[in-house]
Amino acid sequence: VKLLHLKTEGFGPLRGEWSFAGDKVNVLVDDNERGKSSLLAAVAAALYGLEDDRRSHRVLTPLERWRPWNGGAYRVELELEVLS
């Protein structure tokens, strides 16, 4: 599976669109606190969902950690290419 495009309107601090070259290796490089981990978490959440873990020893559940900063609904769209 290749990730070609990601669009988010509600996932933690992320809002916007990103495109990835399907025929190349893509590397995320930027300064600290610029959203690299958030971007990867958004891809994982879009593919597998967010766990609403209610164990008492956790500070934040994944669902709480990635709550949209703008107060809106969670929204992540992926465009994938499935290789056969």
C-alpha positions as CSV (number, residue, x, y, z in Angstrom):
1,V,0.0,0.0,0.0
2,K,1.3,3.5,-0.9
3,L,0.1,6.7,0.7
4,L,-0.5,9.3,-2.0
5,H,-2.4,12.0,-0.3
6,L,-3.5,13.0,3.3
7,K,-6.1,15.6,4.2
8,T,-7.1,16.5,7.7
9,E,-9.6,19.0,9.1
10,G,-9.5,17.7,12.6
11,F,-6.7,15.7,14.2
12,G,-4.9,17.3,17.1
13,P,-3.0,20.3,15.7
14,L,-3.3,19.2,12.0
15,R,-5.3,21.0,9.4
16,G,-4.3,20.9,5.8
17,E,-3.3,18.6,2.9
18,W,-0.1,16.7,2.1
19,S,0.9,14.8,-1.0
20,F,3.4,12.1,-1.3
21,A,5.3,10.8,-4.3
22,G,4.0,7.3,-4.9
23,D,7.1,6.3,-6.9
24,K,9.7,7.5,-4.3
25,V,10.6,7.1,-0.6
26,N,9.2,10.0,1.4
27,V,11.0,11.3,4.4
28,L,9.5,13.7,7.0
29,V,12.1,16.2,8.3
30,D,11.4,19.4,10.2
31,D,12.1,21.1,13.5
32,N,10.6,19.9,16.8
33,E,6.9,20.6,17.4
34,R,6.1,20.9,13.7
35,G,3.6,18.0,13.5
36,K,5.7,15.1,12.2
37,S,4.4,12.7,14.9
38,S,0.9,14.1,14.6
39,L,1.0,13.4,10.8
40,L,2.0,9.8,11.4
41,A,-0.6,9.3,14.1
42,A,-3.2,10.6,11.8
43,V,-2.3,8.0,9.2
44,A,-2.4,5.2,11.8
45,A,-5.7,6.5,13.2
46,A,-7.3,6.7,9.7
47,L,-6.2,3.1,9.0
48,Y,-6.9,1.5,12.4
49,G,-9.0,3.9,14.4
50,L,-8.4,5.6,17.8
51,E,-8.6,3.6,21.0
52,D,-10.6,5.1,23.8
53,D,-8.7,3.4,26.6
54,R,-10.1,4.2,30.0
55,R,-7.3,2.7,32.2
56,S,-6.8,4.9,35.2
57,H,-3.0,5.0,35.0
58,R,-2.9,6.7,31.6
59,V,-2.7,10.5,31.5
60,L,-4.4,10.8,28.2
61,T,-6.1,8.2,25.9
62,P,-5.3,8.3,22.2
63,L,-8.8,9.7,21.6
64,E,-8.1,12.5,24.0
65,R,-4.5,13.2,22.9
66,W,-5.5,13.7,19.3
67,R,-8.7,15.7,19.9
68,P,-8.9,18.5,17.2
69,W,-7.5,21.7,18.6
70,N,-10.1,23.7,16.7
71,G,-12.9,21.9,18.7
72,G,-14.5,20.4,15.6
73,A,-14.9,16.8,14.7
74,Y,-12.2,14.3,13.9
75,R,-11.6,14.2,10.1
76,V,-8.8,12.5,8.3
77,E,-8.9,11.4,4.6
78,L,-6.3,9.2,2.9
79,E,-5.7,8.4,-0.7
80,L,-4.0,5.1,-1.0
81,E,-2.7,3.0,-3.9
82,V,-3.1,-0.7,-3.3
83,L,-0.4,-2.8,-5.0
84,S,-1.3,-6.2,-6.3
